[in-house]
């Protein structure tokens, strides 16, 4: 998964087909043959990008984080000077969506985490964690550069806490069947906003 993937129509087709199959069948029941049939691409075309479905699942998670980062940059560009409200609202909304138990990213995360004793999957999760941590740190640093987040906040530590909260939220939403106990977007926003002021 460490190789750089150049986005193109074939790669996007593979990602979309895989996401649809996960929604229909789940991660364990989705096979590489299913992905080949659903995408309409050859086995060779898929192996051009990944060595197997686990790596493909990791790339879906990474692609979702990249998409969120692009949206964050747009929220920063739209925000008034020295104002973190829009970017933090964007992050809170994204966290709420991606940590819902039925979201594809939660299904993939749970599937991969259940196999962390496999060295290949451990490496995929480790790389994803590092990528997500670096992205969260860059968000904080952008806020500091813009004057919306105090410079004295340690971006590295805050990004680490952000990851703990995100992973905890994901697990809570997977386990808790009581929707009244779930943390709402407004609560996520308030926690993030207060932590960054």
N, C-alpha and C positions, 0 to 999 in steps of 0.2 A: 504494500500500500504506500510505501514511501516514494514510489515513482510519481512524477508529476503527470496528472491527467489533463490532457487538453480537451476542453469541452467541445463537442460537435454533435451533430444530429444523431449519429449512431449511439454515442455514449448516453445522450439524453433519453433515447428510446429504450436503452437497456435499463436505465434507472427508473423510468416511468413504468415499464412492464414489470419490473421486480417489485416496485411499491404496490402496484395493483394486485399482483399475486399474493403478496404478504397480507393485504387487506382481505383477500378472498380465502386464502388457505392457511395463513400463518407462516412463520419463518421455517419451522422444522419440516413442514410438509411441502414447501416450495423447493423444487429441484432445479438444477441447472438446465435440464431438458425442458422443464416448464418455461423457464426464462427464454430459452432459445425459441420455443414455439410461440410464446406470447409476443416477443419482440420482432419475430420474423427475420432475425439475423442468424448467421451461421455460428456454429460452435467456435470456429476460428476467429470470428469477429469479436465474440465475447472474450475469448482467451487473449485477445490482443490487449484488452484493458485489465483483466483480472485473472488470478490463478484459480478462483473458485468462488462459490456463493458467499462464503464468510467475508472474503475481501471485498466483494461487491456490497455486502451489507455495511461494512465499515465505510465504504465510499459514499453510500447514501447518507449516512450520518454526517460525514465530513461535508458533503455537498449542501446539506440542510444548514450547517453552521456557516458555510460560506454565503449562502443565500441570506441568512439572518444578518451577517456582517454587512452585506451590501445594503440591506434595508436600514441597518443602524446608521450607516454613513449618510443615507438619504435623510433620516430623522435629524441627524446632527446638522446637515446643511439647511434644513427647514427651521431649525430652532432659533429663537431670538438669541442674541449675543449673551454669553455667560448664563444660559438657562439650560438646565439638564432635564427639564420635565418631558419634552417630546422623546428624546432618546431613551430615557428610563421607562416611559410608557411603552415604547416599542419593545424593549427588552422584556418587560413584565408580560406583555401580551404573547410574545414568542415563547417565553418560558411556560406560560399557562397552557398554550396549545401543544407544545412538544412534550410536556410531561403528563398529558392525559393518558390514561392506561390504554386506550384504544388507538392512539396515534401510532403511525408506522414507526416513528423513531423510538418510542417506548418499547414496542414489540421487538425491534431489532436489538436495542440496548439490553433488554432482559434476556433475549436468546443468546447474545454474545457473552454476557456476564455469567450465564449458567454454565458456560464452557471455558471459563478463565483458566482452568488447569491445563488446557491445550496451549502449548507455547506459541503457536501461530496466532491464536485468538488473543492471548495475553499481549502479544506485540501489537495487534490491531487496536485493542482497547487502550494500551499505553500511548500509542501514537495519537489516537483520538483525544485522549485526555490532555496530552501536551498541546495539541492544536487548539482545543477549546480553551485551555488555560491561557495560552498566548493571545487568543482572540479577546478573551475577557479583559486581560491586562491592557491590551491595546485600546479597548473601549474606555477604560478608566484614564489611561494616559491622554487620549484625545479630549476627554472631558477636562482634564487638568490643563492641557494646552489651551483650550478654549476659555479657561477661567470659570467653568461651571462646576468643577470639583476641586476642593482645596488641594493645594500642592503637597501638604504634609501627609495626606493619605498615602499609605504604602500600597502602590498599585499591585505588586506581586502578592502580598498577603490578602488584599481585598479580592483579587481574582481567585485565590485559593478558597476563600470563604464563599465566594460566588459559586464555585464548583460544588462545594459541600452542600450548599443550599439547593442547587439545581438537582444534584443526584438524590438528595433526601426527599425533595418534592416529587421526583419521578417515582421513587420507591413507595412513598406514602400513597400516591395516586394509583399505583398498581395494586397495593394491598387493601386499601380502604374501599369498601363497597358503599359506605355512607357518604353520599355526595354532599351532605350538609357539613361534613368535617373537612372537606377539601378547601384548600387555600384559594381564594379568589384573586383575580387580576389586580384589584384595588389593594389587596393586602400585600401582594408581591411588590407592587409599585411603592407602597408606603415603606416597606422594609428596605428596599433598595435605595430609595430616595433619602431616607434618614441615615442610612449607613454611609452614604456618599456626601453628606453635608458637614 
